[in-house]
Amino acid sequence: MIREFLELHGEYHDDKYFRDLTTVKMGGHIAHFVMPENKQELKVIVNYLKTNRIPFKVLGNGSNLICGESEYEGVVISLKKLNAYEIRNDEVYAEAGVMVPALASVLAKEGYSCLEFAAGIPGCIGGLVYMNAGAYKGSMADVVIEVEVLKDGELIWLNNDEMHFSYRRSILQDHPRWVVVSARLKLKKKPKEQIEELMADRLRRRRDTQPLDKASAGSCFRNPDNDFAWKLIDGIGYRGFSLNGVCVSEKHSNFIVNENGGKAEDYMNIVYQIQDKVKEKYGVKLVMEVEKFNC
Ligand SMILES: Cc1cc2nc3c(=O)[nH]c(=O)nc-3n(C[C@H](O)[C@H](O)[C@H](O)COP(=O)(O)OP(=O)(O)OC[C@H]3O[C@@H](n4cnc5c(N)ncnc54)[C@H](O)[C@@H]3O)c2cc1C
C-alpha cells in the first residue's frame, strides 16, 4: 500500500541502505526510499505519511547522520531532485536539495559573496539550514533571508527571526516533521578573485587539519562554551583510539572516522566513553553535533 502510493509520487526504491547514503558510511536497510521530483510531490507524500501516521525521515546529503544497522521501517525522503536555484539581483533562491559546495562555487564565479564559509561543508541547503551549519565565524543565520517550509500540510515562508537560529540550531530541530523546501539567501557583490581566494584558503585549511580522505560525519561534538571539544578529547588521551574499524582521528580528534566497515554501535560506544571520561576529568558534558538516527 505505502509502496504503491510512493511509486505514484516519486522515484521509489526498496533496496537502499543508509551506509550508501551517509558520508560516514554506516547504517542498515531502508524499507521505503522515495525521491519526489518537485515540491508538489513532496507535499503529497508528506501529507499522506502524516495522515497515515507513517514515520519518515528527510535526507539531505547524509553528512551529519549516524544510522543504526537495524532496518528502518519508515520512509526516507531524499530531496536530491529538488535541486534548482536561481540568482536574482542581490539574492539566490535555492531548493533544499542543492549541494552547498557546488552553489558556493557558482556564486564565487559570478562574484557574489555569500557561502564562502560553507564551501567545504558537504551538505544540501535543507541540511545546512536545519543545522544552522557554519564555519570560520560564519553560519547560515548570517545569509538566510527566509526559508520555505512544509508545515502542517502547507508551504509557508519563515523569515530569519522566525527560524530561531543559534549555534548549530534552528527551529526545525524542535519540529522534526517540518520540511525545508527552499531558501532565499542574500548576496553581496565582491571581486570574484577575492571570494575565490578566501574559499581556496579555507579549503586548504580544512585539508590540512581534517581527515577529509576518511569517511566521517564531520565534527562529532559541539564545542562547549569557551572551549574546544578536540582539546578535551586530547586531554583524556583518546586521539587515535580505535574500536572495530571506527577511530578517533589522529589528524583531528573531534572527527570519528570509519576506517574499515565500522558500525554505528561502535561509533556510539566511543562517543559514550569520551563523554564519560570528559565529564569525569573536566566536569564538562560534551553534546553531540552529529545526529544519531535509528540506533
Ligand atoms: C567532512 C565534513 C566536514 C563538515 N564540516 C562542517 C562544518 O564546517 N560546519 C558544520 O556546521 N557542519 C559540518 N559538517 C556536518 C554536515 O555537513 C552539516 O551538518 C550539514 O549541514 C548537513 O547537511 P546534510 O544535507 O548532509 O544533512 P543530513 O545529514 O542529510 O541531515 C541532517 C539533519 O537535517 C535534516 N534535514 C536535512 N534536509 C532537510 C530538509 N530539507 N528539511 C528538514 N530537515 C532536513 C535531516 O532529517 C537530519 O535530521 C561536516 C561534515 C563532514 C562529513
Ligand as a Chemical Component Dictionary entry (heavy atoms), coordinates in Angstrom:
data_LIG
# 
_chem_comp.id                   LIG 
_chem_comp.type                 NON-POLYMER 
_chem_comp.pdbx_formal_charge   0 
_chem_comp.three_letter_code    LIG 
# 
loop_
_chem_comp_atom.comp_id 
_chem_comp_atom.atom_id 
_chem_comp_atom.alt_atom_id 
_chem_comp_atom.type_symbol 
_chem_comp_atom.charge 
_chem_comp_atom.model_Cartn_x 
_chem_comp_atom.model_Cartn_y 
_chem_comp_atom.model_Cartn_z 
_chem_comp_atom.pdbx_ordinal 
LIG C1  C1  C 0 33.967 16.337 6.180  1  
LIG C2  C2  C 0 32.836 17.069 6.854  2  
LIG C3  C3  C 0 33.018 18.382 7.229  3  
LIG C4  C4  C 0 31.968 19.071 7.863  4  
LIG N1  N1  N 0 32.166 20.368 8.216  5  
LIG C5  C5  C 0 31.174 21.051 8.823  6  
LIG C6  C6  C 0 31.352 22.403 9.202  7  
LIG O1  O1  O 0 32.399 23.016 8.990  8  
LIG N2  N2  N 0 30.325 23.039 9.808  9  
LIG C7  C7  C 0 29.138 22.411 10.061 10 
LIG O2  O2  O 0 28.224 23.055 10.603 11 
LIG N3  N3  N 0 28.932 21.122 9.696  12 
LIG C8  C8  C 0 29.920 20.428 9.095  13 
LIG N4  N4  N 0 29.717 19.120 8.737  14 
LIG C9  C9  C 0 28.461 18.431 9.093  15 
LIG C10 C10 C 0 27.351 18.479 7.996  16 
LIG O3  O3  O 0 27.915 18.615 6.712  17 
LIG C11 C11 C 0 26.359 19.609 8.257  18 
LIG O4  O4  O 0 25.677 19.415 9.483  19 
LIG C12 C12 C 0 25.306 19.761 7.152  20 
LIG O5  O5  O 0 24.501 20.863 7.477  21 
LIG C13 C13 C 0 24.418 18.530 6.982  22 
LIG O6  O6  O 0 23.714 18.664 5.756  23 
LIG P1  P1  P 0 23.129 17.390 5.000  24 
LIG O7  O7  O 0 22.401 17.871 3.801  25 
LIG O8  O8  O 0 24.167 16.385 4.775  26 
LIG O9  O9  O 0 22.086 16.892 6.095  27 
LIG P2  P2  P 0 21.766 15.379 6.523  28 
LIG O10 O10 O 0 22.934 14.800 7.211  29 
LIG O11 O11 O 0 21.173 14.637 5.398  30 
LIG O12 O12 O 0 20.625 15.649 7.604  31 
LIG C14 C14 C 0 20.955 16.294 8.825  32 
LIG C15 C15 C 0 19.632 16.616 9.553  33 
LIG O13 O13 O 0 18.942 17.596 8.788  34 
LIG C16 C16 C 0 17.633 17.112 8.463  35 
LIG N5  N5  N 0 17.324 17.626 7.136  36 
LIG C17 C17 C 0 18.069 17.533 6.015  37 
LIG N6  N6  N 0 17.436 18.151 4.991  38 
LIG C18 C18 C 0 16.269 18.617 5.493  39 
LIG C19 C19 C 0 15.169 19.326 4.935  40 
LIG N7  N7  N 0 15.133 19.675 3.655  41 
LIG N8  N8  N 0 14.124 19.646 5.748  42 
LIG C20 C20 C 0 14.124 19.277 7.062  43 
LIG N9  N9  N 0 15.139 18.611 7.627  44 
LIG C21 C21 C 0 16.191 18.282 6.859  45 
LIG C22 C22 C 0 17.748 15.593 8.482  46 
LIG O14 O14 O 0 16.488 14.953 8.688  47 
LIG C23 C23 C 0 18.690 15.406 9.653  48 
LIG O15 O15 O 0 17.965 15.494 10.862 49 
LIG C24 C24 C 0 30.736 18.413 8.101  50 
LIG C25 C25 C 0 30.573 17.084 7.696  51 
LIG C26 C26 C 0 31.602 16.417 7.083  52 
LIG C27 C27 C 0 31.385 14.996 6.645  53 
# 
loop_
_chem_comp_bond.comp_id 
_chem_comp_bond.atom_id_1 
_chem_comp_bond.atom_id_2 
_chem_comp_bond.value_order 
_chem_comp_bond.pdbx_ordinal 
LIG C1  C2  SING 1  
LIG C2  C3  SING 2  
LIG C2  C26 DOUB 3  
LIG C3  C4  DOUB 4  
LIG C4  N1  SING 5  
LIG C4  C24 SING 6  
LIG N1  C5  DOUB 7  
LIG C5  C6  SING 8  
LIG C5  C8  SING 9  
LIG C6  O1  DOUB 10 
LIG C6  N2  SING 11 
LIG N2  C7  SING 12 
LIG C7  O2  DOUB 13 
LIG C7  N3  SING 14 
LIG N3  C8  DOUB 15 
LIG C8  N4  SING 16 
LIG N4  C9  SING 17 
LIG N4  C24 SING 18 
LIG C9  C10 SING 19 
LIG C10 O3  SING 20 
LIG C10 C11 SING 21 
LIG C11 O4  SING 22 
LIG C11 C12 SING 23 
LIG C12 O5  SING 24 
LIG C12 C13 SING 25 
LIG C13 O6  SING 26 
LIG O6  P1  SING 27 
LIG P1  O7  DOUB 28 
LIG P1  O8  SING 29 
LIG P1  O9  SING 30 
LIG O9  P2  SING 31 
LIG P2  O10 DOUB 32 
LIG P2  O11 SING 33 
LIG P2  O12 SING 34 
LIG O12 C14 SING 35 
LIG C14 C15 SING 36 
LIG C15 O13 SING 37 
LIG C15 C23 SING 38 
LIG O13 C16 SING 39 
LIG C16 N5  SING 40 
LIG C16 C22 SING 41 
LIG N5  C17 SING 42 
LIG N5  C21 SING 43 
LIG C17 N6  DOUB 44 
LIG N6  C18 SING 45 
LIG C18 C19 SING 46 
LIG C18 C21 DOUB 47 
LIG C19 N7  SING 48 
LIG C19 N8  DOUB 49 
LIG N8  C20 SING 50 
LIG C20 N9  DOUB 51 
LIG N9  C21 SING 52 
LIG C22 O14 SING 53 
LIG C22 C23 SING 54 
LIG C23 O15 SING 55 
LIG C24 C25 DOUB 56 
LIG C25 C26 SING 57 
LIG C26 C27 SING 58 
# 
